[in-house]
Amino acid sequence: MTRIAVTAFSGWNDAGEAASGTIEHLLSVWPSRRLSVIDAEEFTDFPVNRPSIRTDEEGRRRLEWPDTLIDLVTPPRGPELVLVHGPEPSLRWKRFCAEVLARIEAAGASSLLSLGALLADAPHTRPLPVSAQVEPGTHESAPEDAYEGPVGIPGVLGRLAVARGLRTTSLWVQVPHYVAQNAAPKAVLALIAELQSLISAPIPLADLEEDAEAWVRGVDELCRTDAEVADYVQRLERAQDATGLPGASGDAIAREFEQFLRRREQE
């Protein structure tokens, strides 16, 4: 049976813990088994991603390293998923990506779905946008509006996967930057909805919808206690609602963001 690899890395590419939260959700709702582990020793700056002491179910204290884990989950129907998850590596990205790709190919995956989350001018009161992009093949031209600039491990892994002949799709959800310090279950819910359409398997939501609603209520409470944040959210709502009308643009939203930051700095 054809398998699909799904990757998510915590850190720079994981605003609101949305990408890593999606992997955790899949592991919680479907049967899974560990396929392999990529040892952190060669790829991790431990002062950045430190090991932790944990207590296991039997009450024993164990040292937990920030390894990259590869698990196989089996939905009731549809393709099996090879989940690759762990912290973004600090060192030797080329070797790390080669190791990841070798493992997922050995597991029988013929395509790769890369999950990410970025901070954006997205109001929490509206559906959080998710962009899906199929990476161009090695000999294909990039789209005219293709991003140019620094990239994280998902971008590097995606380009190297394409070079090895894997069909690669990236999913990125926008997380409101003004609540970036907390996990955002609404962003996880948005990624789950998009992922479900690509793997053709219904994903149980469990308590995710309730968690997302509670998160929205929490941010609403923040807005009620901070008039400046509330005013900024209203500006974002108006800008998003006006998208497609004359005078509405991403530049207008960016200007609102800059004004918001300037007022914060002045205070």
KANOR-V939538 format. One record per residue. PHI is phi in degrees with one decimal (none if undefined). PSI is psi in whole degrees, -180 to 180 (* if undefined). Layout:
phi=(PHI,PHI)
psi=(PSI,PSI)
This chain:
phi=(none,-66.1,-116.0,-117.1,-87.6,-125.8,-117.5,-154.8,-127.6,-74.3,113.2,-58.6,-96.4,-133.6,-57.6,61.8,52.4,-75.7,-69.1,-65.5,-65.1,-66.2,-62.0,-59.7,-65.7,-59.7,-67.6,-83.6,-106.5,-127.3,-61.0,-145.6,-147.6,-75.6,-90.3,-166.5,-134.1,-97.3,-61.5,-73.6,-52.4,-83.8,-118.7,-120.4,-90.5,-63.6,-63.3,-87.5,-118.1,-79.8,-67.0,-128.1,-97.7,-125.9,-105.8,-82.4,-64.4,-95.2,82.9,-90.6,-85.0,-129.9,-88.1,-112.2,-95.2,-78.6,-77.4,-95.2,-104.1,-124.9,-121.0,-110.5,-111.8,-122.8,-68.1,-59.2,-146.5,93.0,-70.6,-72.5,-116.5,-98.6,-93.9,-113.3,-150.2,164.2,-74.1,-60.4,-67.4,-95.8,-133.5,52.8,-62.3,-61.2,-67.3,-61.2,-63.7,-60.7,-67.1,-60.9,-65.5,-63.6,-68.2,-73.1,-67.2,-63.8,-82.1,93.1,-82.2,-111.7,-146.3,-133.8,-113.5,-104.1,-104.5,-151.7,-144.8,-129.0,-73.8,-152.0,-85.1,-111.2,-69.3,-69.6,-83.2,-114.8,-56.6,-78.6,-65.1,-125.0,-102.9,-119.7,-137.4,-84.5,-66.1,-65.5,-66.7,-55.6,-104.6,-95.2,-81.8,-74.3,-61.8,-60.6,-96.8,-62.3,-65.8,-129.7,150.0,-60.7,-132.0,-97.8,-61.9,-60.6,-66.7,-66.3,-61.6,-62.4,-66.6,-70.1,-66.2,-59.3,-62.6,-93.5,90.2,-87.9,-68.6,-125.9,-126.2,-112.9,-119.9,-127.4,-105.8,-91.7,-113.7,-55.0,-68.3,-79.4,-130.8,-73.8,-77.6,-116.1,-62.8,-119.8,-62.2,-65.4,-70.4,-61.4,-60.4,-66.1,-66.6,-60.4,-61.8,-71.2,-62.4,-59.0,-69.3,-92.3,-98.5,56.1,-140.0,-66.3,-101.5,-58.4,-93.1,52.2,-94.8,-63.9,-63.7,-64.9,-63.7,-64.6,-65.1,-65.1,-62.5,-61.6,-62.1,-64.4,-70.6,-58.2,-64.7,-58.1,-64.6,-68.4,-97.8,-133.7,-62.5,-69.1,-63.8,-60.7,-64.4,-65.2,-62.1,-63.2,-63.0,-63.6,-60.7,-64.0,-65.2,-69.8,-65.2,-90.6,-55.9,96.2,-92.1,-55.8,90.3,-91.8,-159.4,-63.8,-62.5,-64.0,-64.7,-62.9,-63.8,-62.3,-61.8,-63.5,-62.7,-60.6,-66.4,-62.5,-63.9,-63.8,-65.2,-64.2,-71.9)
psi=(137,136,154,130,136,124,148,135,131,161,-136,-31,14,53,136,17,33,-42,-50,-33,-32,-43,-45,-38,-45,-40,-26,-22,-14,152,144,161,147,126,-47,172,134,114,137,-18,-42,-20,1,137,101,-30,-21,-49,91,149,161,156,126,156,123,-178,-21,8,9,142,127,149,125,120,152,61,165,125,143,114,153,122,146,101,161,-33,162,177,152,153,132,107,124,119,147,-176,152,128,154,-24,153,57,-39,-47,-39,-47,-40,-39,-45,-47,-38,-39,-43,-32,-41,-27,-3,15,134,-3,163,132,120,127,139,165,136,151,137,171,62,121,139,-15,-7,163,134,124,142,127,137,129,127,122,134,150,171,-36,11,154,146,152,154,-33,22,141,143,130,-169,147,159,-173,-32,-40,-42,-47,-40,-45,-39,-31,-42,-42,-24,5,11,132,125,128,137,138,125,129,145,129,130,124,-24,-3,37,-16,-12,158,143,89,-25,-34,-37,-44,-39,-42,-39,-43,-43,-40,-41,-38,-22,-29,-4,40,129,129,117,139,-19,-125,12,-41,-42,-39,-40,-42,-39,-38,-44,-43,-38,-42,-35,-41,-39,-44,-35,-27,-6,100,-32,-43,-42,-42,-41,-41,-40,-39,-42,-41,-46,-40,-42,-40,-27,2,131,-13,159,134,-10,133,167,-31,-37,-42,-40,-38,-39,-41,-45,-41,-41,-46,-38,-42,-38,-43,-39,-35,*)
